[in-house]
Amino acid sequence: MNFAIEVPGEATPFNIFELGKALEAAATSTDNAQRQSAGQQLQAWESQPEYFTALQTIFLDKSIRTETRLLAIILLKNGIDKYWRHTARHAIKPPQKELLRSRLLQGSVGEEERSLSLHNALVTAKIVRIDYPTEWPDALPTIIGATRSSKDGNPAHLSGALLVLLRVVKELGTARLRKSQTALQAVTPELVQLLGEIYTQKTAYWQQFFTKGQGDEDDADYAMQNSLTALKILRRLVTVGYENPHADGMVQGFWSLSQSQFDQFLSGVGNDSWIPVPFQDLVGKHLIQFTKLHIDMSELHPASFCVLPNSIPLAKAYWNLVKEFSDVFEKSGGIRESSSVETSGGNPKHEGPLSEKLALKGLLLLRSCIAIAYKPVQTFRYRSPEAKELEKQAIDIIQTQLLTTSFLLEMVQVIISKLFIFRKSDLEAWEEDPEAWESQERNEGQAFEWAVRPCAERLLIDLLTHYKELGKPLLTYCELATKVDMDVVTKEAAYCALGCAASIVHEAFDFDRFLNATLVKDAQLRDSMAKLLRRRISILLSQWIPIKISKSSRPVVYEIFRHLLKPDDPHNDEVVRITAARQFKWIAEDFEFDGEDFFPFAADFFNQLIRLLQEVDSDETKLAILATIRVIVFRMDTHVAQFGDAIMSTLPTIWESAGSEEYMIKQSILAIMSALVMSMGTNFTRFQGAIIPLLADAMNPDSALHLHLIEESVELWKSVLVQSKPPLTPELTQMVQLALPLLEYDSVIANQCLEITKGYIYLAPAAILSDELRRPTLAALSKTLEVNSREHNKLGIESIELIIRVAEELGGSQGVTVVIRDMLGIGLLRSILEQLHGAWEASQTTGPNRKSSRLNSIKETDYFALLARIALADPTIFVDMLSTLGGSFESVWTWLSNRWFANFDCMAEIEKQKLSCLALTRICELPNPVQGLVLHNLQDYLSMWTGIVTEMRAGTEGMVANDTLVWAPDDLQPYDYETPLDTFSRQFAAKDPVHTVVTYDFVRSRLENLVTRVGGEQAFEANWAVNVDREVLVGFQKLSEPQQQEMHS
């Protein structure tokens, strides 16, 4: 079938012919515009009911070009992820699902193109994982049937069926849902038996062909491929398909077979092999699958591993492989990680000699055995007494039968004398791509999973951790190997071992003497291989310094690193300098690191690190260097101030060179700037011109990197603000608009943006109160009251209170009026009063039909604090506001005052108690009709005054002011590490009436004025006080008595 390419159109009606044309255009067209248009059309058709079945139809048509078929199956695979589940939007309908499932095997069994067969198998596995066993109960029986029927037939058909089965077992084996695990375990015995037969039959066929010449070469090739696929499935089934593999006879048989065939196959991959060279690669892959089986069993079923037949001899046999390989390790080509070539699972491919790969697997298995003995798997699942006993038995077997003293000593000796040797192949990889090699070899990397030397280091650390007595022979070897006359390679291996043993032998080894007597000289060694030793010295120091080093030796360490970072030394190549830069981070992070001691070295360090940063190409390397700079800046604290110019002159350039996609580098730059700002304090202001543009760029919501950089951006912004003094620059002030949209979200970022906004209210009040920013700021803050976060609500209320206070300070009553008008305009005050009224209504109901308030007492207290700020600023404005919202002040005051006085019992903070007390007292200043309403609440007022004044007087003996919240001048002294924002906010808080007004004096003057306005004391007592309970009156009258007398009474 051929699809002619016509003019693509986004509104083209869907049918299989148009789909074919779009696929062919997208897959094969050389016109970029045509490919893009076809891709958009294909994406637009995804919601069509017949789209995915049509894709499958085109894929199954072998007359269509392979490129088109491949694109069809890839789109189908992607569609399964997006649309197969019934909860997805435009989910694939059941009839289409049924049709797709019915033709899945057809796409792999008999498909000649392996890439197409593989993608179809992936599609099948994804569907099985979702649908089996509930929606597609005959999935596995169908696949098993297809595999069994092709066992003795066409080997190509068997290859396709096994490929599907492999992908299905992989999917079900990694599924977390219990139903998938149970479903796989239910069919495992049948599968193991069938695959065992296939494996045995195909293995026997190709073995007979190569030993006796019986059969056909093509059939032998197919037999090897099919036996390998069967082995891949079997090794997964025996580890994930059984709860207790050791208890199954078939598993025991397969386990024994894996060991016997391992020896057979191993003899088939040498120079004098019975297998021709072109086929040895496939035999090697069989061996690798055996090693994966043994390692997986030891990790997933440690107890079963130990009691399966001949497991301890197996582990020792692996060690023999390692030991044999160690004799040729120095000449081996090494394993290379190829990032450009990936396996079918998407992992990087590792290429290298088979003997080295097998030795690596042996080291990994031995590490797993040590973990069985000393790191038993912790689980919350119930384990029977038998399982616990089996685990104890496994630990005992490993400790007594495998990890014997002689075996341990032999491992240590072989590792440090042979496997730590730096090889010619390592040096070639070093020089071929220095940055990539250094990154792969770093201590915290994952190279131990695919490289022998890093894995041997991990194994040695495991041995020394659990067998500390091995430290003594190791030290003896290191002392011998580090003699002056030893060659560089041997000495480098000894230093590697010494670094691994740091946490074990630190008490028995005088590292300070070793540092001054040996390492200083070795770091200056001039030899063709000196760079090996210099790199190792950086790593060694980073391993020892956090464990043991004297204060007097630290300058020596700094001097060594400064020497290793020198770019003009020919022995300090790129790897040496990058390693020194990376490892110094651990030195600077050490608890004992002192910025003052490091100060004499800092200038050279910063210059060398910045120069190195400009020379390297790899983003990972740049990140490592930036991380070291950040730690140094942070740990030097105020001592870093004079180096700020050198650092800040470089960072914007690196920012620009990073481009629009490299967000991790920009994250590091922002983090360094944040640390620099906090370390330099107010001295950072000269860098605002460089920081603000980068910060604005990172906070720009239209930027592609905005979400990636927001955490570091907000942290830097906050640092800049807390170290700033008013007046702020216009550029910094205008940035507040970028914070406002983030305030309504319930997140850590939103909380930090709230703190930033609050900082702006302190430092730039005039700008916040301007017509441009006032209402948007209030609107954004009002939304924080709706978020379900206490911290969020608290910061929001405090910020709105602060706006009212600065409005009063800058504009008096007129300023407060403008703010209240905006609060009315955005609906904030109406919302608050409606919620308070709902709470009051709920409090008036009782019995079984009692209503519950949707407003909790904590938020209610916040609302009253906000109303109190308005009333304290100007009670007339407060009354006018209530009248505007409620029609008349009386209609609102009747229920509001009732709820307000009742809320005092819920006010946990005495500051809020006093604030409400002062605010309610100020309302007493107003004439009728407010005066009459206040007097109707006289008992509530007297009770409040008595309680609050008594609370304020508690603990004030000897204080100038008879009020615990009134701050004395001594209370305003700055404290250590106070930032300019802290100082300004503390000084502004000191002007708050809560901290300047003595409560009793404030109440007495207003009450006296009120008594005078109603006709004097006699009239007050006759008309108003007579309605107050005697106990309340007596309690209030006692407030006028001297405090000393009150205490004695």
N, C-alpha and C positions, 0 to 999 in steps of 0.2 A: 504494500500500500504506500502511495506517495502523497505527501501533502504539499501542494504548491504554496509558496509564501505570497500572500496578498497584502494589501495595505492594512495594517493592524488598526483596530479601533476599540476603544475602551467600552463602547456600548454594544459590541457584537453579541448577537443572541447566542445562547449556549447550545451546542450540539457536538457530537463526537468528532465531526469533521473539522469544525472550527477549533475544537480543543487540540486536535492533531496538528493543525497549522500553527497554533500558538506555541505548542511544545517544540515543534521543529524550529521555529524562529528563535525561541529562547535558548535552545540547546546548540544550534549550529550556525546561526546567522553571524556574519562578521561585522554587521552594522550595529554599533552600540545602541543607537536610538531605537532600532527595531527590537533588539533584545530587551531593552527596558520597557518598551511598550507591551511586548508579549508578556513579560513578567507581571506587569500591572494588571493585564487582562486575566492572567491565570489566578492572581490573588483575588480579583473581583468575582471570579466564578466559584470561589470556595464555598459560598453559601448555597450554591445550586444543589438540589437533592441528588442528582445523578452524577455529580462531578467526580467523586472518588471511585465509583464503579466504572466510569468511563476511563479514568486514569489506568485502572487495572486492566481493562479491555485492551487499551493501547499497549500496555506493557507486555501482555501475553501474546500480542501479534508479532511473531518473529520475522515478518516481512518488513517491519519498520526498522529504521536505522537504530543502531545500538545506542547512540547518544540520546536520541529521543526517548527510547524505552527507559534508559537510565534516569533521565529527568522525571519521567512519569512515576517510576517507583519511589524515587526520592521524595517527590511531592506527596505521594500517598503515605509514605512513612512519616513525614512531618504532619500530615493531616490527622493521623492516628493520635498523635500527642495532643492536638488541639481540639479535635471534634468527636473523638470516639465515645467519651464518657457522656452519659445522658444529661448531665447537668451543664454541659458546655452550650454556649450560644451557637445556633445553627448546627446542633449535634446531628451526626449521621443517623438516619432513621433505621428502625429495625429491619425492614425489607432489604435495604441497601447493605446493612451489616451482614445479613444472612448470605446475600450474593457474594460479597467480598470473602467471607469465610469459606464458602464452598469452592473457591478457585485458588486459595492460597498455596496449597501444595503443588498445584500445576505450575506455579511460577518458579519453583526450585527443583522439583524432581524432573529431570530431563532437560533442564536449562543448561546450555553449553557454556555461556558466558558466566564465569565464576563471580564477577562483580555484581551482575544482575541477580544471580542466585543468592548471593550474600545479602543484598538489600531486601530481597523478598523474604528471606529467612528472618531478618530483623523486624519486618512488618508483622510476620506471623507471630514472632515471640512477644511483641508489644500487645497484640490482640489477645493472645493466650493469657498473658499476665493479668489483663483486666477481666476477661470473660470466663476464664476457667476457674472453677468447675460450674459456676452458677448459670451463666448465659450460654456457654458452649461446652457442655459436659462431655461430648465425644471428641474434643480436640486432641488430647493425648492418645486415646485409643486409635484415632485416625492416623496420627503421625506414626505411632508404633506399628500399625498395620502396614503403612506404606514402607516403613523401614524393613519389616520382616519379609514383605513380598519381594523386595528388591535385593535381599541378602544374597541370593544365589543367581540373580539375574544380571541385568545391565549394570556394570560398576559405576557408570555416570549417574544413573538413577539413584543408586545407593549413596553416592557422594552427596547428591542434592538432599536426600531424605536425612542423612546424618547431619548435614549442615543446619537444617531446620531444627532438628532435635537438639543440637549443641546450643543454638541460640535460645531455644525455649528453656532448656535446663539452666542456662546462665541467668535468664530473666527471673525464673521462679526461685532459683537459688539465692538471688540477691534481694528478693521481695521481703519487705518487713511484715506484711500482713500475715497473720497466722494461717488464714485459709489457704494462701498460696503455698506456704511451707508444708502444711498438712497434705495438700493435694499432691505435691511432689513426692513426699515420703510414701504416700499410698501406692504410687506406681513404681517406686524405686526398685523393689525386688524384681519385678518383671523386666524393667529396663536393664538392670545389671545383668540378668541372665541372658537377654537377647544380645546386648552389646558385648558381653563376654564371649558369646559364640562367634559374633562377627569378628571381634578382635583376634581371637585365637585362630579362626579360619584364615583371615587375611594375612596375619603375621606368618603363619605356617607356609602360606603360598609364596610370599616373597623371600622367606628364608630358604625354601627349597629351590627357588629359582637361582638364587645367588650361590648356594652351596652345591647343588646338583645339576643346575641348568635346566630344570623342568619348568615348562610353561613359556609364556610370552612376555617380552620386556615391557610392553605397554600395559598389559594386565598386571604385571608386578608393580609398575609405577602406581597404577590405580589402587592396588592392594595396599601399598605403603601409605598412600594418602588417606585411604579409608580407615586403615588401622590406626593412624595418627588421630583422626577425628574421633573415632570410637574411644581411643584412650583419653582424649580431652574430656569427653562426656563422662566416662567412667570415673576419672579421678575427681570430678566434681560431685558425682552422685554418691560416692562412698564417703564423702566428707559432709555434704549438706543433706543427704537423703536418709540418714540414720541418726537416731538419738544416741545409740550406743553401737558404733560400728564394730567393735571388737567381739560383740555377741553374735554376729551374723557369719554363717559359714562361708557364704560367697565372698564376703569382704576379706575374710581370713585367707581364702584361696587366692584372691586377686592380689592381696598384700604380699603373699609369698611369691607369686608369679612376678610381681614387679621387681623383687630383689634378684631372682634368678635371671630374669631377662635383662636386668640392668648390667650384670656381668657379661652376658652374651653380647649385647649391643655395644658395650664399651670396647670389646675386642674388635668391633667392626668399624671403628672410626679412626684407626691409626694408619700409618704408612704401609704396613704389611697386612692390611685388612682383607677380609674375605668379601667385602662389599666394595664395588667400584666407586671411585671418587665422586662421580655425578650424583650418586644416591646417598652418600654419607651424610649430607646435610639433613635429609629426612630422618635418618637413623638418629642423628644428634638431637633432632626435635623430639623424638620418642624419649630419649634420655632426659631431656629437660622436663618433659611431662611427668616422668617418674619422680624427679626431684621435687617438682611442685606438689605431687601427691604426698610425698613424705613430709614436706614442710607444712602443708595445709593440715594434715592429720595431727601433727604435733602442736599446731597452734589452735585449731578448732576443737580437737578432741584429745587433749593432752593425756588424760587417763587411759583412753583407748590405745593411744600410740604406744604407751609403755608396756601394755600387756598383749599387743598384737605380736605374732610370731617374729622372733629374731630382731626386734627393734633396737636393742642395745648393740648387738653386732653390726646392725645397719649403721648406727651413728658412728661407731668406731671405723667402719669401712669408709664412711664419708671423710673422717679425719685422715685416714690413710691417703685418700685422694688429694686432700689439701696438702698433706706432707709431701707427697710425690710431686705435686705441682710447685711447692715452695722451692724445690731444687732448680726449677727452670723459670721461676717467677721473674727473676731479673731479666731474662731474655724474652719473656712473653710480650706480645704486642699490645696487651691491654684491651679493656672493654670501653668502647666509645658510645656515648649517648648521642643519637642522631635526632636532633629536633625537627629536621626537615622530613624525616621518614617516620610514619606512625604505624602502629599495629592496627588491626581491625577494631580494636577496642578504644582507639583514640589515644593510646599511651605512646610516649617516645620509644623508638626502637633502639635496642642495644646490640651493637655488633662487636664481635671479638672471637678469640679462639675458644673452641668448645671446652677445652681442658680448664680454662680460666673461669668460664661460666659454671662448670660443675664444681670447681673449688669454691666459688662464691656461694653456691647453694649449700655446700657442706658447712661453710662458716655460718650461714643463716640457720641451718638445722641445729648446729651446736648452740647458737644463741637461744633458739627456741627451747632446747633441752634445759639450759640453765634457768630459763623463765619458768619451766614446769616445776623445777625444784625449789625456786625461791620467789616466784611471783605468781602464785596460783590465781586463777581467774576468779574475781569477785562477782557474785550474782545475787539478785533478789529472788530468783526462782527457787521453788522448793526442790530440795535434793534429798533423795532417800538415804537412809543410813548406809545402804550398800554403795551408793555413789560416793558418799563421803569416805567410806573405807577404801574404795578403789582409788580415790585421789591421794590418800595417804600412802597407799601401796605404790602409786606411780612416783611420788616424791622420793620414797625410800629406794626404789629401783634406780632412779637417776643418780641419787647421791652416793649410793653404795656400789653400784655395778658399773656406772659410767664415769662419774667424776671422782676417780681415785687420785691419790696424791701424785703418783707417777704420771698419770694421764694429764693432770693439770700442769705439772712442771714441764712436760713435753710441749703442751700447747703454748705456754708462755715463751718457752725457748724458741720454738719455730716462728712464732708470730714476730717477736722483737728482733730476731736475728736474720730472718729471711723475708717475711711478708711486709715489713716496714721499709725495705730497701727501695730507694727512689730509682726507677728504671729509666732506661733510655727512651722507652715508649712514652713514659710520663713526661720526660723533658721535651720530646717532640710535640706532644699535645700542648704543653706549656707554651712553647714558642710558636706553634701554629696559630693559636687563638688565645692570647694571654688572659683576656677578661673572662671569656667563657670558661676556661680551665679553672681560674681562681674561684669563680662563682660556684662551679660544681664541686670543688674540693673543700669548700668552707666547712667548718666544724658543724654548724647548725643546719647544713643542707641534708639532702636525702641520698647522697652519693653512696652511702653504705648499702643501699638496696641493690645496686648494680655494679659496684666496683669493689675489688678485693681488699685493697689497702684500707679504705675508710671502714669497711665491714670488719676487718681484722682489728682496727682500733676500738670499735664498739665491743667486740668480743673480749678484748683484753680488759676493757673497763668493767664489763660484766664479771669477769673472773676475779679481778682485784677487789671489786665491791663485795663479793660474797666469800672470798678467800683471801683475807688480808695478809695471811702469812706468806703469800706469793710476792709481797712487796719486797721482802729481803733479798731473794735471789735476783729480782729485777734491778734493785739498787746496785747490787754487786756488778751486774752486767753493765749498767749505765756508767758506773764509775770507771770501769775498765775501758769502755768504748769511748769515753770522753777525754781520754788522755790526749795530750797535745799532738802526739805523733799519729793519731788515728786519721784515716781518710775522711773527707767531708761526708760522703754518702753514709758511712757507718755511723758517724757522729750524728747526722741528721736523723737516722732511724732511732738512735738512743734517746735523742731529745724528744722524739715523738712518743716513745714509751714513757719517758719521765713526765711528760705532760698528761698522758692518760692516767698516770698513777698519783697525780698531785694530791688528790683528796685522801689518799690512802697512806702515803709515805711522808706526809709533811712534817710529822713529829720526829721522824728518824733522819730527816735530811736537812742539812743546813743550807737552805736555798740562798740566804743572804751572802754567805761566803762564796757559794757557787756563782752567784750573779756577779760579784765584784772580781773574782779571780778568773773566771772562765768565760762567761757570756759576754762581758765587755770586750774581751780580746776577740772572741769568735765573731762578734758583730762587725768588727773592723777587718776581718780576714779578707785578703785579696787573693783570690784563686779563681780558676775558670769555673768552678762549681760553687763559689761563695754564695751565689744568690739562693741556692737551696737552703743553706744554713741560715741565712738572714730571714728568709720567709718563715722557717721553722721557729726561730727565736721569737718572732712576733707572736706566734701562736702559743709557744711555751709560756711566755710572760703573761699572756691573757688568761692562761689556765692556772697559773700559780698566784698571781697578785691577789685575786679575791680570797685566797685561802691562807696564804702566809707571806708576809713581807714586812720588814721594819720600816718605820717612818723615815729613818735616815737613808734607806736604800731607794726610796721612791724617786728622788731626783736622778739617780742613776738610770732607772727605768725610763724616765722621761727623756733623758739624754740619748739612750739607745734608740727609742722610737724617733726622736728628731733626726738622728743619723740615718735611720732606715728610710725616712721620708725624703731625704735630700735627692732632688732630681738630677743633680750634676755628677753624682757618683755613678760610674759605669756599672757597678755591681748591683745597684738598686734599679732593676728593671721594673717594668710596669706591674708585674705580679708581686714583687717585693713591696713596692709602695702601696699598692691597693690592699694587700694583706695587712700591712702595718696600719693603714687608715681604718680598715674594718675592725681589727682586733683592739685598737686603742679605745674603742667604745666601751669595752668591758673594763678597761683600766679606769676610765673616767666615771663609770657607773659604780665603781667600788665605794662602799660606805666610807672608807678612810680617805678618799680623794679630797685634797684640800686645794681650793682655788688659789689661795695665797702662795702655797708652795709651788704650784704649777705656773704662776704668773711669769717668772723669768723665761719660760719656754713657750709661752702662749703665742707670741708674735710670730715666731718661726712656724709653729704648728698651723696656725690659721693660714699663713701665706702658702705653706706647702700643701695643705688640704685643698685650698681654693684653686691652686694651680693644677693639682691632680684632677680636681673636679672638671676643669675646663679641657683636660686632655682625654678623658675616657669617653667611650661611645655608648656603652651598655647602660640602659636605664637602671637595671638592678644594681650595678656598681655605683652609679650616681646616687641612688637611694641610700646605699650603705655609707658612702662618704658624708652625705647630708645628715644621716642619723648620728654619725660621730660628731660632726660639728654641732648639732643641736644639743647633744649630751654635754659637750664641753662648755658651751654657752650657758646652759642651765646650771651646771655644777660650779662654774666660776663665779656665779652670782654677780655682785657689784664690781668685781675685779675685771669683768669683761668690757667695761665701758670704753676704754681707750682703743679697743679693737673693733668697735662697732663700725667705723668708717670702712675698714677693709672688707668686712663681711657684707655690709649693705651695698657696697659698690658692685658686688658680684651677683647678688641674688636676683635683681631685676633682669639681668642679662640671661641668666639661666632660665628664668621664668619665660622669657620671650623665645628662647631656643627650644624649650620643651614642646612648643606647639599647642594645638587645641585639644589633643587627645591624651597627652601624658599627664593624667591627673595625679598620679602617685608622687611624681617629682614636685608638682606644685603643692601637694599636701605637705611634703617635707619642708619646702621653702616657707610656707605659712607657719609651720610649727617652729622653725628656727627663728623667724621674726617674732613670734609670740614669746619665746624664751628670751630673746634679746631685749625686747621691750620691758619685760618684767625684771630682768637683771639690771638694766640700765636705769630704770626708774624715770624720773622726769628728764634725764639727759637724752632720752630717745627722741624728743620733739624735733630735733634737727633732721630726723629721718622720715618725718610724716609725709613729706613730699614724695618719697619713694614708696612708702607703705600704702597710702590711701588709694592710689590708682590700682595697685594689685588687689587690694581688698575689695574695691568697688567692682573690679572685673570678676572676682571670684563670687561675689554676692549677687551678681546680675542674674535675675531669674530667667532671662532669655538665653543665658550661656549654656552650652552643652555640658559643661563640667560643674554647673551650679550644685547639683545634688551630691556629687563626689567630693566637693571642696567645702561644703557648708559647715561641717563640724570644725575643721581647722580655721575657716574664715571667721566664724563666730567667736572662737577662742581668741584669735588675734585681735578682733574688733574689741572684745571685752578688755583685753590687756591694754590696748591703746587708750581706751576710755578711762580705765581706772588710774592710769598714769598721767592723765591730762589735767591741765589747770584751765579755768576759764580766763579769757574767752576762747572758745573753740574756733578753729578755722572754718570758713564757710564750707569747704569741701567735706570736712568731717561732720559738720552739722547736718548737711543735706543727706548724708547717708542714713539717717534715722528712718527715712521713708522706706528703705529696703528691709528694715526690721519689722515694720508694722504688719505686713501680710502674714508673717510667721507666728504672730502672737496667739492666734486662736487655736493652734494645734496643741495637743497634749503630748509633749515630748520634751526631752532634755534640751534640745535646740531651742524650742519655744520658750522654755524657762530662762535660758541664757539671753535670748532676745528681749525678754521682759526686763531682766536686770540691766541690759544695755539701754533700753528705753527709759528706765528709771534713772540711770546715770545721766542721760541727756536732760532730764527734767531738772536735775541738780546743777549740771554744768552749763546748760544753754537754755535757761527758763524762758528768756525773751523769745528765742526762736520757736520753742515748743508752743508758746502762747500766741504766736503770729497767726494771722488768718489762714496762711498756707498749711500749717501743720496742726493747729489746735484741734479742729473737729476730727480730722483723720486719726490723730493720736487717741482721742477720747473714744472714737468708734472702735478702733482696734482693741483698746483696753477693755471696753465694755464686753467684747466677745470672750475675753478670758474668764469672765464670771460664769459663763455657761459650760466651761470645760470641767470634766469630772476629775479634777486634780486639786488637792488642797493647796499645794505649793503654788500652783498656777493662780488659783483664786486669791490667795494671800498677796502675792506680788501685784496682781491686777488692782486690787482694792487699795493697797499702799500707794501705788503709782497715781491713781485717780485722786486720793487724798492729797498727795504731794502737789498735783496740779492745782488743786484748790488753794493750798497754802502759798505756792509761789504766785498765784494770781492775786491773792490778797496782799502779799508783800510788795509786788510790783505795781499793782493797780488799785489797791484798796477795795472798797465795796463795788466800784464800777468793774474792776477786773473780775471779781467773783461773779458778778451778774452776767458778764459775757460767757464765762465758763458754764454757769448753770443754764443759760439759754441754749448752749450747744448740747448739754446733757439732756435737756428736754427735747431738743430737736432730733437727737438720735434714738430717743425712746428709752434711754437708760433709766432715768428716774421713774418713769411710769412703770417699767418692768419691775423695778425694785419694790415700789409701793404695792403693785398687784400681788407680788409674791408674799409680802409681809401681811397684806390683808387676807390672803388665803390661809396663812398660818394662824392669824387671829380668829378667823371663822372656824377653823378646825379646833381651836382651843375652847370654843364656846359650846362644842357638842360633847355629849356624854353618853354612856350606856352602850348597848350593842351596836347602835348605828353611828357611833362616834367616828368622825372623819379623821384621817391621818394627814398631817401636813407634808407637802412635798419639799418643804424648805427645812433643812436641818439647822440645828441651833448654832453651829459654827458659822455657817454662811449668813444666818440671820444676824449674828453679832457683827459680822463684816459690814452688812448693810447699814446697821445702826451706827457703826463707826463712821461711815461715809456721810450719813445724814447729820451726824454730830459735827463733822468738819464744817458743813455748810452753816449749821446753826451757830457754831462757835465763831465763825468768820463774820456773820451778820445775821442775827435772828430775823430781821425784817425780810431779807431775801428768802430765808427758809419758810416763813409764813406765806409769802407771796407764791413761792413754788408749790406749797401744798394746796393753796387756794386755786391755783391754775389747774392742777391735776384733779382735784376733788370737788370743784364747784364752790366750796367754802371751807375755810380753815376748820371750823367747828366739826363738820361732818367727818373730816379725816382725823383730827386730833383726838376725837373720842375713842376710837379704836387703836390709833397709833400709839398714844401715850400709854394705854393699857398694856399693849404688847412690849413697848420699850421698857417700862419699869419692870415688867416680868422678866425681861431678858437679862437683867443684872445678875440673876442667879446662874446664868450660863456663861458669863464673861470670865474667862480664865485669866486673861491678862489684865493686870491692875492699871496699865496705861489706858486700855480701852474703857475701863470702869471710870477712871477720872475724866477721860475725854467726854464720855456721855454725860457725866455729872456736870461738867462745866458748860456743855452745850445746853442741857435742859435748864440749867440755872440762868443762862443768858436769856432764855425765852421769858423769864420772869421780868425782864426789863421793859417788856412791851406793854402799852396801855390796853384798855378794853377795845375789842371784846376778848383779846388774848388773855388779859389779866384775869378776867373772871373764870376762864377755862382753866388757867393755871391754879387758881385758888380752889377749884373743885377737886384738884389732884393734890391738895396740900398734904394729906397724910402720906401719899406716895413720895412726895418731895422730901418731907421731913425724915422718912425712913431711909431714903437714898442718901441724904446728906449725913445722917448719923453713921450709916455703914461705911460710906466712902471716906469721910473725915477720920473715922477711927482707924480704917485701913491705912490711910496715908500717914497717920501719926505713929504707927507701929514701928519701933526701932529707931526713932529719930532723936533719942536722948543725946544731948551734946551737939546736935546739928544746929547750924544757924537758922535754917528754915524748918518750921515744924511740919514738914511734908517730905515724905521719903522719895518722891519723884522730882523734887526740885533740885537741880544740879548745882553743886558748889563750883567755884572756879577750878579747884583741884581736879574735879571730874573731867575737865576738858583738856587735860594734858595728853599730848600725843603718845602713842604706844609704838613699840618696835614693829618695823615692817609696815607701818601705816602708809597707804598710798594717798596721793592727792585727793582722789575721790572719797576715800574714807575720811580724810580730814574735813573736806567740805561738807559731807553729809552729816558728820558729827557736829560741826559748827551750826549747820542749819537746824538740826534737831534741838540744839541748845536754845534756839529761839522759840520753840514750840511752847505755847501756853501750858501744855502738860508738864513741862520741865521748868517753867519760870513762875508760875502762879501757885501761891499757897492756897490749897483748896478751902480751908476754913475761912480765911480772910475774904476770898472771892465770894463765897456763899453768904457770909455775914453782911457784906456791903450791899449785895443785891436784895437780901431779905429785908434789911433795914429800909431800903428804898421802897420796897413793896409795901411794908407796914405803913410807912409815911403816906403813900398814895391812897391807901384805903381808910385813912382817918386817924392813924395813931395806934398805939398798942392796945388801948381799951377796945376800940372798935374792931381791931384785928382779932383780939381774943373773943369778943362777944359774938362776932359774925362768922369767923372762920376757924379759929383754933378750937372752938367749942365742939367742932365736928370731928376732931382728931382724937384717937385713943390716948388715954392718959399715959400709958407706958411709952408710946411713941414720943409724946411731948417731953416726958421726963428724960428719956434717952437723949433727945436733941439738946435739952437745956444743960445736960452734963458736959456737953462739948465746950461750954464757956468756962468751965472750971479749969484751974491749972492742971497741966498734964501730970505733975508729980503726985498731986492729991488724987487724981483719977487712978493712978497706978496703985496707990496704997489702998484705995477703996476696993 
